[in-house]
Amino acid sequence: TTKESKQFDKSFLVNIKNKSFVRFNGLLDMAHKEGLTKMVIDNMTVSSDGKIAWCLGHVEFKDGKIVHMSGSAKAETLKTHLIGYEVEMAATRMFARCLRNALNIDFVSVEEMSD
């Protein structure tokens, strides 16, 4: 694990099949402590049938660091209770990836996982 990983409150970590995953709120908590100033959706695209969503965006920090990433979601990649929220989950996944990369976090976020 990275130095940053050890700073997580244990309530932000989840164990699934003997692997650790971080909750999005844990990434967000750490990012605020590290100087997060902006979370921006640059582009959101939804397929014509509304079943797939893609999101491009970035996060910015006080020290000038900017990290761009993408996220996508479709029913087949969502937990059952999140089907119908493809747009929201594409954005959540994109922001989770931005924050993980900006903070050098080696855990995948729970929100990026499917059932």
N, C-alpha and C positions, 0 to 999 in steps of 0.2 A: 504494500500500500504506500501511497505517497504521504508526505508530511501533512498535506492538506486533508487527506482522508481521515487522519487521526483526530482532527478537530471537530468532526461531526458529533453532535449529541446522539447517543445511541438510539433515541426515539426516531431519528431520521433514517436509520438503516433497517432493511428488511432482509431476512434470510429466506431464499427460495431454493429448494433442492441443494442445500449446502453451499450456495453462492450468495454473496452480499450484494444488495442493490440499494441505491439511495432514493429517497422520496424527493419529488420536485421541491417541496417546501424546504427541505434541507439544503438543496443547491441554492435556492433563493435566499435563505437565511445567511449562508456563507457569503454569497455574492454581495449582499448589502453590507456585511462586515468588511468586505474587501473593496468597497467603494463603487458599487454598481450605481450608475446614474441614468441609464436608458435601456429599455427593452423595446425594440422596434420591429414590426412586421413590415417588410419591404414589398412583398408581393404574396398574394394568396390566389390560388387557382383551384377551381373545382371542376371535375369532369362534367361533361354535358348531362350525364345521367345522375349526377350528384353523389356518386358512390365513392369517389376518390378525391382527396384534398391534398394539395401540395402547398407548402409555405416556405418562403425565404425570409430571413430576417437577421438581425444582429443585436448584440448587447454592447454597451459602452461603459467604461470605468473611469473614475477620476484621474487615474494615471495616464489616460489617453489610449489604453488598450481597447481595441474594437475586434470583435470576433463575429464572423458571418457563418451561418450554417443553414441547412434545409431540414425539413421534416415532412413526412407524409403519413397519411392514414387512410385505411379502407376497412370495411367491416371485418375482413379476414385477419387483420392485424390488430384488432381491438379486443379488449375484454368484453364479454357479452353485454354487461350493463352499460357500456359506452357506445354501442352501435347506435348510429344516428347522430353522433357528435364528432364526425370525421374532421370537420373544419377546426373545431376547438382542439382536438387531439393532435392534429398536424402542427398547430401553433405551439402547443405544449411540448411536443417532441422536439421541435426546432429550438425552442428556448432552452430546454434541458441540455441539448447538445452544445449550444453556445456556452452555457454556463459551465458544463463539464470541461470543455476545451479551455475556456478562459481561466478556470481555477485549477487546471491540471488534475482533475479528479478521475481516478481509474475505475470507478463504479458506474455501471449503466443505471439509468434511472428506472424505477418501477413503471413509470408512465410510458416508457418505450417498449415494454413487454406486452405480448399478447397472451391469451389464455393458455 
